[in-house]
Amino acid sequence: MSGLGIAGGIVQPVLIVAGSPLLVGVMRQVRARLEGRAGAGVWQPWRDLRKLFRKERVSPRGTSEVYRVAPLVLVATTVVVAVVGPFVTVEPAIGPVADLFAVVALLALGAVALALAGIDTGTAFGGMGASREMTILALVEPTLLVAIFALSARVGSTNLGAVVSATLHDPARVISPASLLAAVALVIVIIAETGRLPVDNPSTHLELTMVHEAMVLEYAGPDLALVELASAMRLSVFLCLLANLFLPWGVATTAAPLALLVGVLALVVKVGVLGTALAAGEVFVAKLRLFRVPELLAGSFLLSLLAVTAAFFLT
């Protein structure tokens, strides 16, 4: 573990935990402005979290430890990915955990824990949301693995830090067919994984459209705050991966304070731009019918397969 990795392991989780609610606030404000509304302000998610953390913890009758532990698992897995990912620094704090398969497994573990909590409540909404979430997860995770594998195949390593470092040393990789196809596939994955339009609507509580919200309807107080914070962090983590796997410029390659500051600023700008673009795009699209979502995700998987093929035959 190098000094650069240690610095990244400290700065990155602090930045993601502190900045994720603010990113959600910015995205909500962008949508509000484009829809002709004033909006609640970019700090509203932090105010909501503060209010929820001050409330009493309440659990539905009949729930087990699965229901109570799920928010902690969701937060913990996301924090681990924030620690090891090549977001601010190119070297991960813990090399083996920064492997592609380990990172995807951690993100999937958090989603599975929340789905089990939805089933544990014994409600129709919880079971429905968990079923839909597992359907989406089963289609999304292979796409995520294959899309990033298309980038790592040319590097000869599945370590995310090595992939980012290789792109820094060879910028032409960014405009290669494999990178462009993988980028489109990863964008669709992020939309599905984070419950954004057109796959899911994060601001609805309608029975026919809920996926993520259906699983967390029974949560309240500090538990709901943890779920909301983890959801915002997962959005930030996915956008960080998208930004640095394809546009890694600005990532710190030394442990110098100035390099770390540039890495932080570059990450904030890139994620802010991606989040703003995602929020703006949601204003102009409608939610897909549920049975059409697998078609969209199957298309993204096909793009990731084409990316792998291009990586092997067009390099």
Residue pairs with C-beta under 8 A, 6 or more apart in sequence:
1 93
1 94
1 95
2 91
2 255
3 255
4 89
4 90
4 91
4 252
4 253
4 254
4 255
5 89
5 91
5 92
5 93
5 94
5 95
6 93
6 255
7 88
7 89
7 252
7 255
7 260
8 86
8 87
8 88
8 89
8 91
8 92
8 93
8 252
9 83
9 84
9 92
9 93
9 94
11 88
11 89
11 260
11 263
11 264
12 82
12 83
12 85
12 87
12 88
12 89
13 79
13 82
13 83
15 87
15 88
15 264
15 267
15 268
16 79
16 82
16 87
16 233
16 236
16 237
16 240
17 79
17 82
17 229
17 233
19 236
19 268
19 271
20 229
20 232
20 233
20 235
20 236
21 45
21 46
21 49
21 229
21 232
22 42
22 43
22 45
22 46
23 232
23 235
23 236
23 239
23 271
23 272
23 275
24 45
24 232
24 235
25 40
25 41
25 42
25 43
25 44
25 45
25 46
26 42
26 272
26 275
26 276
26 279
27 275
27 276
27 278
27 279
28 39
28 40
28 42
28 44
28 45
28 279
29 39
29 40
29 41
29 42
30 276
30 279
30 280
31 39
31 279
31 280
31 282
31 283
32 38
32 39
32 40
33 39
34 280
34 283
35 283
45 228
45 232
48 228
49 225
49 228
49 229
52 220
52 221
52 222
52 224
52 225
52 228
53 221
53 222
53 225
55 220
55 221
55 222
56 221
57 220
57 221
57 222
57 223
58 220
58 221
59 67
59 68
59 223
60 67
60 121
60 122
60 123
60 218
62 122
63 120
63 121
63 122
63 218
64 120
66 113
66 116
66 117
66 120
67 117
67 120
67 121
67 218
68 223
69 113
70 113
70 114
70 116
70 117
70 120
71 114
71 117
71 219
71 223
71 226
71 227
71 230
72 226
73 109
73 110
73 113
74 110
74 111
74 113
74 114
74 226
74 227
74 230
75 226
75 229
75 230
75 233
76 110
77 106
77 107
77 109
77 110
77 113
78 106
78 107
78 110
78 230
78 233
78 234
78 237
79 233
80 97
80 106
81 103
81 106
81 107
81 237
82 233
82 236
82 237
83 93
83 94
84 92
84 93
84 94
84 97
84 98
84 103
85 92
85 98
85 103
85 160
85 237
85 240
85 241
85 244
86 92
86 98
86 160
86 161
86 163
86 164
86 165
86 244
86 248
86 251
87 240
87 244
87 251
87 267
88 251
88 252
88 260
88 263
88 264
88 267
89 251
89 252
89 253
89 255
89 260
89 263
90 161
90 164
90 165
90 168
90 248
90 251
90 252
90 253
91 161
92 98
92 159
92 160
92 161
95 159
95 161
96 102
97 103
97 106
98 159
98 160
98 161
99 158
99 159
99 160
100 145
100 148
100 149
100 152
100 158
100 159
100 160
101 145
101 158
103 160
104 141
104 144
104 145
104 148
107 144
107 193
107 234
107 237
108 137
108 141
110 230
110 234
111 133
111 137
111 193
112 134
112 137
114 133
114 215
114 216
114 227
115 129
115 130
115 133
115 134
115 137
115 215
116 130
117 126
117 215
118 125
118 126
118 127
118 129
118 130
118 133
118 214
118 215
118 216
119 126
119 127
119 130
120 126
121 218
123 217
123 218
125 207
125 210
125 214
125 217
126 214
126 215
126 217
126 218
128 207
128 210
128 214
129 210
129 211
129 212
129 213
129 214
129 215
129 217
130 214
130 215
132 211
132 214
132 290
133 211
133 212
133 215
135 294
136 192
136 193
136 199
136 211
136 293
136 297
139 192
139 294
139 297
139 298
139 301
140 189
140 192
140 193
140 297
142 301
142 304
143 185
143 188
143 189
143 297
143 300
143 301
143 304
144 186
144 189
144 193
146 185
146 301
146 304
146 305
146 307
146 308
147 182
147 185
147 186
147 189
147 300
147 303
147 304
147 307
148 160
148 163
148 182
148 186
148 241
148 245
149 158
149 308
150 178
150 179
150 181
150 182
150 304
150 307
150 308
150 310
150 311
151 163
151 167
151 173
151 178
151 179
151 182
151 245
151 311
152 158
152 159
152 162
152 163
153 178
153 308
153 311
153 312
154 166
154 173
154 178
154 311
154 315
155 162
155 163
155 166
157 163
160 241
160 245
163 245
164 244
164 245
164 248
164 251
165 253
166 173
167 173
167 174
167 245
167 246
167 248
168 248
168 249
168 251
168 253
171 249
173 179
174 246
174 247
176 310
176 314
176 315
177 307
177 310
177 314
178 307
178 308
178 310
178 311
178 314
178 315
179 246
179 307
181 303
181 304
181 306
181 307
181 310
182 246
182 303
182 304
182 307
183 242
183 246
184 300
184 303
185 300
185 301
185 303
185 304
185 307
186 241
186 242
186 245
187 242
188 296
188 297
188 299
188 300
188 303
189 238
189 300
190 196
190 235
190 238
190 239
190 242
190 278
191 197
191 198
191 199
191 278
192 199
192 200
192 293
192 296
192 297
192 300
193 234
193 238
194 231
194 234
194 235
194 238
195 201
195 202
195 211
195 212
195 231
196 202
196 278
196 282
197 282
197 285
197 286
197 287
198 285
198 286
198 287
198 288
198 296
199 211
199 287
199 288
199 293
199 296
200 209
200 210
200 211
200 212
200 287
201 209
201 287
202 212
202 213
204 210
204 213
205 213
205 217
207 214
208 290
209 287
212 231
216 224
216 227
219 227
235 275
236 271
239 271
239 274
239 275
239 278
240 267
240 271
242 274
243 267
243 270
243 271
243 274
244 251
244 267
244 270
247 270
249 266
250 262
250 263
250 265
250 266
250 267
250 269
250 270
251 263
251 266
251 267
252 259
252 260
252 262
252 263
253 259
288 296
